[in-house]
Amino acid sequence: MNLNEMRFCYFIGIGGMGMSSLALYFHYLGKTVSGYDKNRTILTRKLEKNGILINYHDHINILPKWIHSEKCLIVYTPAIPDNHKQWNFLKKYGKNIKKRSQVLALITKNKICIAIGGTHGKTTTCILLGHILYNTGKKITAFLGGISENYKSNLILNGKELFLVEADEFDQSFLYLSPNIACITSLDQDHVDTYPEKNTLIKAYINFSKQIKNPHKKLFININKKEIFTNKNSIISYSVGKIGGNYYSNLVYMKGNKWFFDFHTPKETWKSLPLPIPGFHNLKNITAALSISDYLKISSEEVRKALFLFKGIYRRYTIHFQSMKKIYIDDYAHHPTEINELIVTIRKSFPCKKILGIFQPHLFSRTKFFEKDFAKSLEKLDCLILLDIYPAREFPMCGVTSNKLLDIIKMNYKNKEVSTLSKVLEKIKKKNFDILLTIGAGNIDTLIIPIKKWLENMDE
């Protein structure tokens, strides 16, 4: 398929993070873009502000007239349910139907492409790297898995000499990509609906690594994981906290609430760099981004300047409110490992503070599989309110509930409870805390503005 010949684009699930960046990309290329999504969100509103028409009702009669055109590209996400009316109609009558990952592969096929994969950290690594590349004048197009606070977007469009993408392992989507440079940030088990056992996930990543191509043909990987991969000549390793690998970061220290570290290349040391997002897990992500930056011959001065200019990532350790009495932090963490590292980081940055956590579990399958691990991570909070499980693409599973998860969390019953999203703010207002932490990948972000307004009014 020649994407240049497509004049129209229709997206089923246009409000997804990966889908919306593609929709913006085609819109900026001058194509007529439209789509469906279940709910109006921050992302869909941004698309609408750009002139993209979105429908929020699953009706066939509201599809655009050009949907049957030979020049119409139909893009879908695997998260769309099988009983979706528009999707079933388009599967039968649509002309050019592609998965989001297939379209991304077509866009980058004959371009120099950098792909960032990994169970955790790929969005942070990708956005940090995209920011560095943009600030150093690279002619880059970057499809991001999160919203960059610098660009208020999940798309950086500054030329087409270099493409930067996230390699999403869900549904084995990343196996459509053939990047020139790839990075694998972590290999924890996740997406258990796609990978019921960890070895199936490892095999998928090994297959992904085999698709890296010349020129470059380089795989950046944590030194602890490099033995898994057979293409040894392509591997460039990095590490954190100890000397090892081609690149490494160490000598982390805090000054006030800010973090700094040293980064070592094969030739020199970049001293006292700022860590723009706190936490040792984020130091791993930035070490990966800096390793690729040095490989691309970006200087330490350019990197340092970009790091100081970095404003953060929406829903990645985002401090929305801070006063002498209260701090409010929001984070996208939805895996036990991510939650654990988030709480450890907050404890280190703000010692001796009482933390109230509001967690919205994401997916029934993930909640069931990691039940005990979620419990161990959440037990590190002082007080917990569990929201109902956010189903996303799934239907309820028998016996998998937030109440069941709450029962196995070893915390005084007075300090833990379950709430609906609509009632949780009133419960928060009655709690005693120093730090309020909202956690999860569902629609928990709809609490951000109400919580901020409440805290700001309380502080007056």
C-alpha positions in Angstrom: 0.0 0.0 0.0 1.2 3.5 -0.9 0.2 5.8 1.9 0.8 8.9 -0.3 -2.1 7.8 -2.5 -4.6 7.8 0.5 -6.7 11.0 0.6 -8.9 10.0 3.5 -8.3 8.4 6.9 -10.8 6.9 9.3 -9.7 5.8 12.8 -11.6 3.3 15.0 -10.5 4.2 18.5 -9.0 7.6 17.4 -8.6 8.7 21.0 -6.0 6.2 22.0 -2.5 7.6 22.6 -0.9 5.8 19.6 -3.9 6.3 17.3 -4.3 10.0 18.0 -0.6 10.8 17.1 -1.1 9.0 13.8 -4.4 10.9 13.2 -2.5 14.2 13.8 0.3 13.2 11.5 -2.0 12.5 8.6 -4.0 15.7 9.3 -0.8 17.7 9.2 0.0 16.0 5.8 -3.3 17.5 4.5 -5.4 14.4 4.4 -9.1 14.4 5.5 -9.1 12.7 8.9 -12.1 11.5 11.0 -12.8 8.8 13.5 -14.7 7.1 16.3 -14.1 6.9 20.0 -16.2 5.9 23.0 -15.5 8.9 25.1 -14.5 12.6 24.8 -11.1 13.0 26.4 -8.1 15.3 26.5 -6.7 13.7 23.4 -10.0 13.8 21.4 -10.5 17.4 22.3 -7.0 18.2 21.0 -7.9 16.4 17.7 -11.2 18.3 17.5 -9.4 21.6 18.0 -7.2 20.7 15.0 -10.3 20.3 12.9 -10.6 16.5 13.0 -14.2 15.3 13.2 -14.9 12.6 15.8 -18.1 10.7 16.5 -18.9 9.2 19.9 -21.8 6.9 18.9 -21.4 3.4 17.4 -23.7 4.0 14.5 -23.1 3.0 10.9 -25.2 5.8 9.4 -22.8 8.5 10.8 -19.8 7.2 8.9 -18.4 9.8 6.4 -19.5 9.4 2.8 -15.9 8.9 1.6 -15.5 5.7 3.8 -16.0 3.5 0.7 -13.4 5.3 -1.4 -10.4 3.5 -2.8 -8.4 6.3 -1.4 -9.6 5.8 2.2 -7.3 4.3 4.8 -9.1 2.6 7.7 -7.0 2.3 10.9 -8.0 0.3 13.9 -6.7 -0.6 17.3 -6.9 -4.3 18.6 -8.6 -2.9 21.7 -11.9 -2.5 19.7 -14.4 -5.1 20.8 -15.7 -7.7 18.4 -19.3 -6.6 18.7 -18.5 -3.0 17.6 -21.0 -2.1 14.8 -18.8 0.3 12.8 -15.9 -2.1 13.0 -17.9 -5.0 11.8 -19.3 -2.9 8.9 -15.9 -1.7 7.8 -14.4 -5.2 8.0 -17.0 -6.2 5.5 -17.0 -3.2 3.2 -13.8 -1.2 3.8 -11.1 -1.1 1.2 -7.8 -0.4 2.9 -7.8 -1.7 6.5 -4.7 -1.7 8.7 -3.7 -2.0 12.3 -2.2 1.0 13.9 1.2 -0.8 14.2 1.0 -1.8 10.5 0.5 1.9 9.5 3.4 2.9 11.7 5.5 0.3 9.9 4.5 1.6 6.5 5.4 5.2 7.5 8.9 4.2 8.7 9.6 1.4 6.3 12.2 3.2 4.1 13.3 5.8 6.7 15.9 5.7 9.5 13.9 4.6 12.4 14.6 4.4 16.2 12.1 2.2 18.1 11.9 2.2 21.9 10.4 -1.0 23.5 10.2 -2.5 27.0 7.6 -3.4 29.5 8.3 -0.3 31.6 10.0 3.0 30.7 9.5 3.1 26.9 7.3 6.2 27.0 9.7 8.1 29.3 12.7 7.0 27.3 11.1 7.9 24.0 9.9 11.4 25.1 13.2 12.2 26.6 15.1 11.1 23.5 12.6 12.9 21.2 13.1 16.1 23.3 16.9 15.9 23.0 16.8 15.2 19.3 14.4 18.1 18.6 16.4 20.5 20.7 19.6 19.7 18.9 18.0 20.5 15.5 17.4 16.9 14.2 14.8 16.7 11.4 12.7 14.3 13.4 9.2 12.9 13.4 8.4 11.3 16.8 5.3 9.2 17.6 5.1 9.3 21.4 3.2 7.1 23.8 2.5 10.0 26.2 2.0 13.7 26.2 5.2 15.8 26.3 4.8 18.8 28.5 7.2 20.7 26.3 5.2 20.3 23.2 1.8 19.6 24.7 1.5 16.7 22.3 2.2 13.1 21.6 3.6 14.0 18.2 6.8 15.9 17.3 6.9 16.9 13.7 10.1 18.6 12.6 11.2 16.8 9.4 11.5 13.3 8.1 15.2 12.4 8.2 14.7 10.5 11.4 11.7 8.7 12.8 11.3 7.9 16.5 8.5 5.5 17.6 7.4 3.3 20.5 7.6 -0.4 20.0 4.4 -1.7 21.7 4.5 -5.3 22.7 0.7 -5.6 23.2 -0.8 -7.9 20.7 2.8 -8.4 19.3 2.3 -5.1 17.5 6.0 -4.3 17.5 6.8 -7.2 15.3 5.6 -5.2 12.3 8.5 -2.7 12.8 12.0 -3.0 11.2 14.0 -0.2 13.0 17.6 0.7 12.4 18.2 1.4 16.1 16.2 -0.2 18.9 16.1 0.0 22.6 14.6 -2.5 25.1 14.3 -0.9 28.5 12.9 -3.8 30.5 11.5 -7.3 30.2 9.0 -7.8 33.1 6.0 -9.8 32.4 2.9 -7.9 31.4 0.0 -8.0 28.9 -0.8 -11.5 30.2 -3.7 -11.7 27.8 -1.1 -11.7 25.0 1.8 -13.4 26.9 0.4 -15.9 29.5 3.9 -16.9 30.4 7.1 -14.8 30.6 9.0 -16.9 28.1 6.4 -16.1 25.4 7.1 -12.4 26.0 10.9 -13.0 25.9 10.6 -14.8 22.6 8.6 -12.0 21.1 11.3 -9.5 22.1 14.0 -11.8 20.6 12.0 -11.8 17.4 11.8 -8.0 17.5 15.5 -7.7 17.9 16.1 -9.9 14.8 14.2 -7.3 12.7 16.7 -4.5 13.4 18.3 -3.6 10.1 21.2 -1.7 8.5 22.3 1.0 8.4 23.2 1.1 12.1 21.6 -2.2 13.2 22.1 -1.5 16.9 20.2 -2.8 19.9 20.5 -0.8 23.2 19.8 -3.0 26.2 20.4 -3.1 29.9 23.6 -5.1 30.6 21.7 -7.5 32.8 19.5 -8.6 29.9 22.0 -8.7 27.0 22.7 -12.5 27.3 19.1 -13.2 26.3 19.9 -11.9 22.8 21.9 -13.8 20.2 22.9 -10.9 17.8 25.9 -9.9 20.0 27.6 -7.7 17.4 24.6 -5.4 17.3 24.3 -5.0 21.1 25.3 -1.8 22.9 24.7 -2.2 26.6 24.1 0.3 29.4 23.8 0.1 33.2 22.9 2.1 36.2 24.6 2.4 39.6 27.6 0.3 38.8 30.4 0.3 36.2 29.5 -1.9 33.4 28.4 -1.9 29.8 29.3 0.5 27.0 27.5 3.3 28.9 26.6 3.7 32.6 25.3 6.2 35.1 26.2 6.5 38.7 27.0 8.9 41.6 23.4 9.9 42.0 22.9 12.7 44.6 20.1 15.0 45.7 20.2 18.7 46.1 17.0 19.9 47.6 14.3 17.8 45.9 16.3 17.7 42.6 18.3 14.7 41.5 21.7 14.8 39.7 24.0 12.1 38.3 27.1 11.3 36.2 26.9 9.7 32.8 29.8 7.7 31.4 30.4 7.2 27.6 33.1 5.0 26.2 35.3 8.2 25.9 34.3 10.7 28.6 32.2 11.4 31.6 29.3 13.9 31.6 29.3 15.2 35.2 26.4 16.4 37.4 23.6 16.1 34.8 20.1 16.9 36.1 17.6 14.0 36.3 14.5 15.7 35.0 12.1 13.0 36.5 13.1 11.7 39.9 13.7 8.0 40.7 16.2 5.3 40.0 13.8 3.8 37.5 13.8 7.0 35.5 17.6 7.1 35.7 17.5 3.8 33.8 15.3 5.5 31.2 17.4 8.6 30.8 20.6 6.4 30.6 19.1 4.6 27.7 18.1 7.9 26.0 21.6 9.4 26.6 23.3 6.3 25.3 21.5 6.6 22.0 22.1 10.4 21.9 25.9 9.9 22.3 25.8 7.1 19.6 24.2 9.7 17.3 27.0 12.1 18.1 25.1 14.6 20.2 27.4 16.5 22.5 27.3 16.6 26.3 26.6 20.4 26.1 23.6 19.9 23.9 22.3 17.1 26.1 22.7 19.2 29.3 20.9 22.1 27.8 18.0 19.9 26.7 17.7 18.3 30.1 17.4 21.6 31.8 14.7 22.6 29.3 12.7 19.4 29.8 9.3 20.1 31.4 8.2 16.5 32.0 5.6 14.1 30.8 1.9 14.2 31.4 1.0 11.6 34.1 4.6 10.6 34.8 5.4 11.8 38.3 3.5 15.0 37.7 3.4 17.3 40.7 0.1 19.2 40.3 0.1 21.0 43.7 2.7 21.7 46.3 2.3 23.9 49.4 3.8 23.9 52.9 1.1 21.4 54.0 0.1 19.3 51.0 1.6 17.8 47.8 -0.4 16.2 45.0 1.4 13.8 42.6 -0.2 11.9 39.7 1.3 9.0 37.9 0.4 6.5 35.1 1.9 3.5 36.9 -0.3 0.4 36.4 2.1 -2.5 37.0 3.3 -3.6 40.5 6.9 -2.9 39.6 6.0 0.7 38.5 3.9 1.3 41.6 6.7 0.1 43.9 9.3 2.3 42.2 7.0 5.3 42.3 6.4 5.0 46.1 10.1 4.4 46.8 10.9 7.5 44.8 8.4 9.6 46.7 9.7 8.3 50.1 13.2 9.3 49.1 12.2 12.7 47.8 9.8 13.6 50.6 10.9 11.6 53.7 8.6 11.2 56.8 5.5 12.3 54.9 2.1 10.5 55.2 1.0 9.2 51.7 -2.6 8.6 50.7 -2.7 6.6 47.5 -5.7 6.4 45.1 -5.2 3.4 42.8 -7.4 2.4 39.8 -6.5 -1.1 38.7 -6.3 -1.4 34.9 -7.6 -4.6 33.2 -9.2 -7.6 35.0 -6.6 -10.0 33.6 -3.7 -7.9 34.9 -5.3 -7.5 38.3 -5.9 -11.2 38.6 -2.4 -12.2 37.4 -0.5 -9.8 39.6 -2.9 -9.8 42.6 -0.2 -10.6 45.2 2.4 -8.3 43.6 -0.1 -5.4 43.6 -0.8 -6.0 47.3 2.9 -5.9 48.2 3.4 -2.6 46.3 0.3 -0.9 47.7 1.2 -1.9 51.3 4.0 0.7 51.1 1.4 3.4 51.3 0.1 4.8 54.6 -3.5 4.9 53.4 -5.2 3.5 50.4 -8.4 4.0 48.4 -8.9 1.4 45.7 -11.2 2.4 42.8 -13.2 -0.1 40.8 -11.2 -2.0 38.1 -11.0 -0.1 34.8 -12.0 -2.7 32.2 -10.5 -1.0 29.0 -10.9 -3.6 26.3 -12.0 -6.4 28.7 -15.2 -7.7 30.1 -15.6 -8.5 33.9 -14.0 -11.7 35.2 -15.7 -13.8 37.9 -14.1 -13.2 41.3 -11.8 -10.4 40.1 -12.7 -7.2 42.0 -11.1 -4.4 43.9 -12.7 -5.7 47.1 -10.9 -9.0 46.7 -7.6 -7.2 46.1 -8.3 -5.0 49.1 -8.7 -8.1 51.3 -5.2 -9.4 50.7 -3.5 -6.0 51.3 -1.8 -6.1 54.7 -2.9 -2.7 56.0 -5.1 -1.7 58.9 -8.7 -1.9 57.8 -9.2 1.7 58.9 -6.5 2.8 56.4 -7.9 1.0 53.3 -11.2 1.1 51.4 -12.9 0.7 48.0 -14.6 3.6 46.3 -16.3 4.4 43.0 -14.6 7.1 40.9 -17.6 9.5 41.3 -17.5 9.4 45.2 -13.8 9.3 45.8 -13.1 13.0 46.0 -15.5 13.4 49.0 -13.7 10.5 50.7 -10.3 12.2 50.0 -11.5 15.4 51.7 -12.0 13.5 54.9 -8.5 11.9 55.0 -5.4 13.0 56.8 -2.4 13.1 54.6 0.7 15.0 53.5 1.0 13.6 50.0 -1.9 12.7 47.8 -1.0 10.2 45.0 -3.3 9.2 42.2 -2.1 6.1 40.3 -3.4 4.2 37.3 -3.8 4.0 33.5 -7.6 4.2 33.2 -9.8 7.3 33.5 -8.4 8.3 37.0 -6.9 11.3 35.3 -10.4 12.9 35.3 -9.8 13.5 39.1 -6.8 15.8 38.4 -8.6 19.1 37.9 -11.2 18.6 40.7 -8.4 17.6 43.2 -6.3 20.6 42.2 -9.2 23.0 42.6 -10.0 21.6 46.0 -6.4 21.9 47.2 -6.0 25.4 45.8 -9.2 26.6 47.5 -8.1 24.9 50.8 -4.8 26.6 50.6 -6.2 30.2 50.3 
